[in-house]
């Protein structure tokens, strides 16, 4: 049988430290791990038990002695002595960085040396991510966007969002010593209607107690211009003024709008101010087709307007604003409806007459049979 030891009832009580029985009067030291954000101030504490004035030393992860029995041993003002009593030794480390990470050693020199390490962990929250445009968005093509979080610890999590839905991206993570850079790249097809669409890149990190870091981005889709001339209303007669407006869209928006007259030069009285074209005191010599053109790096577009100037006393037949094709379609539909109604009416009339004639013939046959039967009975 294994031997068992008996405790002396008269002996002082004991404490369990590292699974060994140690007399309660023995000096010990305890530490606590610390986690702080980069740039903050960390406090390292060494709790002393049964301290009797023995030598106490605290060292940084590079094993440099910071304080020796409460006296400064390293000339680095970032390290400050906060408290030194028979129960507690506490120092502060200002403006911590990831290079300060590691174990801070509290050592108590007695008959047997006791030491404990307080592990300092430094978190590096990400800054607001940036968006890099890898490929310009052109109508009918694709837009390649990369969201970048250049520095964090641990690595940040990036998400692309559009209209409340996540867009899956290709994530690339690289380590730079103790910190990480993360990127997320997306490729999305784009059309003209996507110009100005709102996207966002969101960075998540355990060090962010408040809202996540968000970078908003609006799609910039390039497309060829469209041109439409807004014509005047009513009839133009000699002496009137003409004013045309050329409505132009495009990205980039064309800055140079060109007015011209097909197969002729512009009238001397023509005035051009950007998209506006004007002619005062019209005459029939101004008749013709006028053209508005615009272009950008992605294409060209044009629209035309035919000017017809009438004599002041001319009687001009005004036409309905309703297109002739629409009127013709409505009339054809009415004629078709009338024909269908006539066909159905004739068919119903024929059926009713047929049914009436059949009934009359049957009645006549029955009556004839009765008469013939009565004659035969009389002859008998």
C-alpha positions as CSV (number, residue, x, y, z in Angstrom):
1,X,0.0,0.0,0.0
2,X,1.2,3.6,-0.7
3,X,2.5,5.5,2.3
4,X,0.3,8.3,3.6
5,X,1.6,11.3,5.5
6,X,-0.2,12.7,8.5
7,X,-0.5,16.5,9.1
8,X,0.5,17.8,12.5
9,X,-2.6,19.5,14.0
10,X,-0.3,22.0,15.6
11,X,1.2,23.1,12.3
12,X,0.1,26.4,10.7
13,X,-2.6,26.3,8.0
14,X,-1.4,25.8,4.4
15,X,-2.4,27.2,0.9
16,X,-2.6,25.3,-2.4
17,X,-0.2,27.0,-4.9
18,X,0.6,25.3,-8.2
19,X,-0.6,22.0,-6.7
20,X,2.0,22.0,-3.9
21,X,1.4,22.4,-0.2
22,X,3.1,25.5,0.9
23,X,3.1,26.9,4.5
24,X,0.8,29.9,4.9
25,X,3.6,32.1,6.1
26,X,5.5,31.6,2.9
27,X,5.8,34.6,0.6
28,X,4.2,34.3,-2.8
29,X,3.4,36.6,-5.7
30,X,0.3,36.6,-8.1
31,X,-0.4,38.4,-11.3
32,X,-3.3,39.1,-13.6
33,X,-3.3,39.1,-17.4
34,X,-4.1,42.4,-19.1
35,X,-5.7,43.3,-22.5
36,X,-5.6,46.9,-23.7
37,X,-6.0,48.8,-27.0
38,X,-3.0,50.1,-28.8
39,X,-2.1,53.6,-27.6
40,X,-3.9,53.2,-24.2
41,X,-2.3,52.8,-20.8
42,X,-1.9,49.4,-19.3
43,X,-1.5,48.6,-15.6
44,X,0.5,45.6,-14.5
45,X,-0.2,44.4,-10.9
46,X,1.8,42.0,-8.7
47,X,-0.1,40.9,-5.6
48,X,2.2,40.0,-2.7
49,X,1.3,37.6,0.0
50,X,3.1,37.6,3.4
51,X,5.6,40.1,2.1
52,X,8.4,40.7,4.6
53,X,10.5,43.3,2.8
54,X,12.3,40.9,0.5
55,X,13.6,42.0,-2.9
56,X,10.8,42.5,-5.5
57,X,11.7,43.0,-9.1
58,X,9.4,43.6,-12.1
59,X,10.7,43.1,-15.7
60,X,9.3,43.7,-19.1
61,X,9.0,41.0,-21.9
62,X,12.6,41.7,-22.9
63,X,13.6,40.9,-19.4
64,X,14.7,44.4,-18.7
65,X,14.3,45.3,-15.0
66,X,11.9,48.2,-14.7
67,X,11.7,48.6,-10.9
68,X,13.8,47.2,-8.1
69,X,12.1,47.3,-4.7
70,X,10.1,50.3,-5.9
71,X,13.1,52.2,-7.3
72,X,13.4,52.9,-11.1
73,X,15.9,50.7,-12.8
74,X,15.1,51.6,-16.5
75,X,15.1,55.1,-17.9
76,X,11.9,54.9,-19.9
77,X,9.3,57.4,-18.8
78,X,6.5,55.3,-20.3
79,X,6.9,53.0,-17.2
80,X,5.6,54.6,-14.0
81,X,5.4,53.2,-10.5
82,X,1.7,53.5,-9.4
83,X,1.7,51.6,-6.1
84,X,4.2,49.7,-3.9
85,X,2.9,48.4,-0.6
86,X,3.4,45.2,1.4
87,X,0.5,43.7,-0.6
88,X,0.6,45.3,-4.0
89,X,3.2,46.4,-6.6
90,X,1.6,48.1,-9.6
91,X,3.1,49.9,-12.5
92,X,1.7,51.6,-15.6
93,X,2.8,51.4,-19.2
94,X,1.7,54.4,-21.3
95,X,1.1,54.5,-25.0
96,X,1.4,50.7,-25.4
97,X,2.1,49.2,-28.8
98,X,2.2,45.6,-30.1
99,X,6.0,45.6,-29.3
100,X,5.1,45.8,-25.6
101,X,3.2,42.5,-25.8
102,X,4.3,39.5,-23.7
103,X,4.9,38.5,-20.2
104,X,5.8,41.1,-17.4
105,X,7.6,39.2,-14.7
106,X,7.1,39.8,-11.0
107,X,9.9,38.2,-9.1
108,X,10.1,37.8,-5.3
109,X,13.6,36.9,-4.0
110,X,13.4,34.9,-0.7
111,X,15.0,31.7,0.4
112,X,13.4,30.4,-2.8
113,X,12.7,32.7,-5.8
114,X,9.0,33.1,-6.7
115,X,8.0,34.6,-10.0
116,X,4.8,35.0,-12.0
117,X,4.2,36.5,-15.4
118,X,1.3,38.9,-16.3
119,X,0.6,38.6,-20.0
120,X,0.0,41.9,-21.8
121,X,-2.2,41.6,-24.9
122,X,-2.5,44.6,-27.2
123,X,-5.5,44.9,-29.6
124,X,-5.3,47.0,-32.7
125,X,-8.7,48.1,-33.9
126,X,-9.0,48.8,-37.6
127,X,-9.3,52.3,-39.0
128,X,-12.2,53.1,-41.4
129,X,-11.4,50.9,-44.5
130,X,-10.6,52.4,-47.8
131,X,-12.0,51.6,-51.3
132,X,-9.7,51.2,-54.2
133,X,-11.1,51.2,-57.8
134,X,-9.2,48.5,-59.7
135,X,-11.2,48.9,-62.9
136,X,-13.5,51.7,-64.1
137,X,-17.1,50.9,-64.3
138,X,-18.3,51.2,-68.0
139,X,-21.9,50.5,-69.1
140,X,-22.2,46.9,-70.0
141,X,-19.0,45.9,-68.2
142,X,-17.9,45.1,-64.7
143,X,-16.7,47.2,-61.8
144,X,-13.9,45.9,-59.6
145,X,-13.7,47.3,-56.2
146,X,-11.3,46.4,-53.3
147,X,-12.0,47.3,-49.7
148,X,-8.8,47.5,-47.6
149,X,-8.2,47.4,-43.9
150,X,-4.4,48.0,-43.7
151,X,-3.7,47.3,-40.1
152,X,-5.5,45.4,-37.3
153,X,-4.9,42.8,-34.6
154,X,-6.5,40.3,-34.7
155,X,-7.4,40.5,-38.4
156,X,-10.6,42.5,-39.1
157,X,-13.6,41.0,-40.9
158,X,-14.7,42.9,-44.0
159,X,-18.2,42.8,-45.6
160,X,-19.5,44.5,-48.8
161,X,-23.1,45.6,-48.5
162,X,-25.7,46.9,-51.0
163,X,-29.3,47.6,-50.2
164,X,-29.0,45.6,-47.0
165,X,-27.6,42.5,-48.7
166,X,-24.1,41.2,-48.5
167,X,-22.0,40.9,-51.7
168,X,-19.6,38.0,-51.4
169,X,-16.0,39.1,-52.0
170,X,-12.6,37.5,-52.4
171,X,-10.7,38.0,-49.1
172,X,-7.0,38.3,-48.9
173,X,-5.2,38.4,-45.4
174,X,-1.6,39.1,-44.9
175,X,0.4,39.2,-41.6
176,X,3.0,41.9,-40.9
177,X,4.6,40.8,-37.8
178,X,1.9,40.9,-35.1
179,X,-0.6,42.9,-37.1
180,X,-2.7,42.0,-40.2
181,X,-3.9,43.6,-43.4
182,X,-7.1,42.4,-44.9
183,X,-8.7,43.1,-48.3
184,X,-12.0,42.1,-49.9
185,X,-12.5,42.4,-53.7
186,X,-15.8,42.3,-55.6
187,X,-16.6,42.3,-59.3
188,X,-20.2,43.4,-60.2
189,X,-21.8,43.9,-63.6
190,X,-23.0,47.5,-64.1
191,X,-25.5,49.3,-66.3
192,X,-26.4,52.9,-66.8
193,X,-29.1,52.6,-64.1
194,X,-26.4,51.6,-61.5
195,X,-24.7,55.0,-61.7
196,X,-24.8,56.5,-58.2
197,X,-25.8,53.3,-56.5
198,X,-24.8,53.2,-52.9
199,X,-22.4,50.5,-51.5
200,X,-20.6,50.2,-48.2
201,X,-17.7,48.3,-46.8
202,X,-18.0,47.4,-43.2
203,X,-15.1,46.4,-40.8
204,X,-15.9,44.3,-37.8
205,X,-13.4,43.7,-34.9
206,X,-13.6,42.6,-31.3
207,X,-11.9,45.8,-30.1
208,X,-14.8,47.9,-31.5
209,X,-17.2,48.2,-28.7
210,X,-19.3,50.8,-30.5
211,X,-20.5,50.9,-34.2
212,X,-18.5,49.0,-36.8
213,X,-16.3,51.1,-39.1
214,X,-18.0,51.8,-42.4
215,X,-16.8,53.2,-45.7
216,X,-19.5,54.4,-48.0
217,X,-19.0,54.4,-51.8
218,X,-21.2,55.3,-54.7
219,X,-20.8,53.6,-58.1
220,X,-19.5,55.9,-60.9
221,X,-20.7,54.2,-64.1
222,X,-19.4,55.7,-67.4
223,X,-21.8,55.7,-70.4
224,X,-22.3,57.3,-73.8
225,X,-24.5,60.4,-74.0
226,X,-28.1,60.7,-75.0
227,X,-29.5,63.8,-76.7
228,X,-33.1,65.0,-77.0
229,X,-34.3,68.3,-78.5
230,X,-37.3,69.8,-76.6
231,X,-39.4,71.5,-79.4
232,X,-41.6,74.5,-79.0
233,X,-45.4,74.2,-78.8
234,X,-47.8,75.5,-81.4
235,X,-47.3,76.9,-85.0
236,X,-44.4,79.2,-85.8
237,X,-45.0,82.1,-88.1
238,X,-42.8,84.8,-89.6
239,X,-41.8,87.3,-86.9
240,X,-42.0,84.7,-84.1
241,X,-39.0,83.5,-82.1
242,X,-37.7,80.0,-81.9
243,X,-36.2,78.5,-78.8
244,X,-34.9,75.0,-78.7
245,X,-33.3,73.2,-75.7
246,X,-31.0,70.3,-76.1
247,X,-31.3,67.9,-73.2
248,X,-28.1,65.9,-72.7
249,X,-27.2,63.1,-70.4
250,X,-24.0,61.0,-70.1
251,X,-21.2,60.2,-67.8
252,X,-19.0,62.2,-68.0
253,X,-21.5,64.8,-69.0
254,X,-20.5,66.3,-72.3
255,X,-19.4,69.9,-71.9
256,X,-19.4,70.8,-75.6
257,X,-22.8,70.8,-77.3
258,X,-22.8,71.5,-81.0
259,X,-25.7,73.0,-83.0
260,X,-25.8,72.9,-86.8
261,X,-28.1,73.0,-89.7
262,X,-28.2,70.1,-92.1
263,X,-27.0,71.0,-95.6
264,X,-26.7,74.7,-94.7
265,X,-25.0,77.1,-92.3
266,X,-26.7,78.5,-89.2
267,X,-28.6,81.7,-89.6
268,X,-26.9,85.0,-88.7
269,X,-29.5,85.7,-86.0
270,X,-29.0,82.3,-84.3
271,X,-27.9,82.6,-80.7
272,X,-26.4,79.6,-78.9
273,X,-25.9,79.4,-75.2
274,X,-24.9,75.9,-74.2
275,X,-27.9,73.6,-74.6
276,X,-30.1,76.5,-75.8
277,X,-30.6,77.5,-79.4
278,X,-32.6,80.7,-80.3
279,X,-33.6,82.5,-83.5
280,X,-35.4,85.8,-83.3
281,X,-37.8,87.2,-86.0
282,X,-38.2,84.0,-87.9
283,X,-38.6,84.0,-91.7
284,X,-39.2,81.2,-94.2
285,X,-35.5,81.3,-95.0
286,X,-34.9,79.7,-91.7
287,X,-36.8,76.6,-92.6
288,X,-34.8,73.4,-92.4
289,X,-33.5,70.7,-90.1
290,X,-31.4,71.7,-87.1
291,X,-29.1,69.2,-85.4
292,X,-27.9,69.0,-81.8
293,X,-24.8,66.8,-81.1
294,X,-22.9,65.8,-78.0
295,X,-20.1,63.4,-77.3
296,X,-17.8,62.1,-74.5
297,X,-15.1,59.5,-74.3
298,X,-17.7,56.7,-74.6
299,X,-19.7,57.7,-77.6
300,X,-21.6,60.3,-79.6
301,X,-25.4,61.1,-79.9
302,X,-27.6,63.5,-81.8
303,X,-31.2,64.6,-82.3
304,X,-32.8,66.8,-85.0
305,X,-35.7,69.3,-85.3
306,X,-37.3,70.3,-88.5
307,X,-38.4,74.0,-88.5
308,X,-41.4,75.1,-90.7
309,X,-42.2,78.8,-90.6
310,X,-45.6,79.9,-92.0
311,X,-46.9,83.2,-93.4
312,X,-48.6,85.4,-90.9
313,X,-52.0,85.0,-92.6
314,X,-51.7,81.4,-93.6
315,X,-54.5,79.1,-92.5
316,X,-52.8,76.0,-91.1
317,X,-54.8,72.8,-90.4
318,X,-53.9,71.6,-86.9
319,X,-53.7,67.9,-86.5
320,X,-54.7,66.0,-83.5
321,X,-52.0,65.2,-81.1
322,X,-53.2,61.5,-81.1
323,X,-51.1,59.5,-83.6
324,X,-52.9,58.3,-86.7
325,X,-51.8,54.7,-86.0
326,X,-53.7,54.8,-82.7
327,X,-56.8,56.2,-84.3
328,X,-56.7,53.5,-87.0
329,X,-56.2,50.8,-84.5
330,X,-59.3,52.0,-82.5
331,X,-61.5,52.2,-85.6
332,X,-60.4,48.7,-86.7
333,X,-61.3,47.4,-83.3
334,X,-64.7,49.0,-83.4
335,X,-65.4,47.5,-86.9
336,X,-64.3,44.1,-85.8
337,X,-66.6,44.3,-82.7
338,X,-69.6,45.3,-84.8
339,X,-69.0,42.4,-87.3
340,X,-68.8,40.0,-84.4
341,X,-72.0,41.3,-82.9
342,X,-73.8,41.0,-86.3
343,X,-72.6,37.4,-86.8
344,X,-73.7,36.3,-83.3
345,X,-77.1,38.0,-83.8
346,X,-77.8,36.3,-87.1
347,X,-76.7,33.0,-85.8
348,X,-79.0,33.3,-82.8
349,X,-81.9,34.4,-85.0
350,X,-81.4,31.4,-87.3
351,X,-81.4,29.0,-84.4
352,X,-84.5,30.4,-83.0
353,X,-86.4,30.2,-86.3
354,X,-85.2,26.7,-86.9
355,X,-86.5,25.6,-83.5
356,X,-89.9,27.3,-84.2
357,X,-90.3,25.6,-87.6
358,X,-89.4,22.2,-86.3
359,X,-92.0,22.6,-83.6
360,X,-94.7,23.6,-86.1
361,X,-93.9,20.7,-88.4
362,X,-94.1,18.2,-85.6
363,X,-97.4,19.6,-84.4
364,X,-98.8,19.4,-87.9
365,X,-97.7,15.8,-88.3
366,X,-99.4,14.9,-85.0
367,X,-102.6,16.6,-86.0
368,X,-102.6,14.9,-89.4
369,X,-102.2,11.5,-87.8
370,X,-105.1,12.2,-85.4
371,X,-107.3,13.2,-88.3
372,X,-106.4,10.1,-90.3
373,X,-107.1,7.9,-87.3
374,X,-110.5,9.5,-86.8
375,X,-111.5,8.9,-90.5
376,X,-110.5,5.2,-90.3
377,X,-112.6,4.7,-87.2
378,X,-115.6,6.3,-88.9
379,X,-115.3,4.1,-91.9
380,X,-115.2,1.0,-89.6
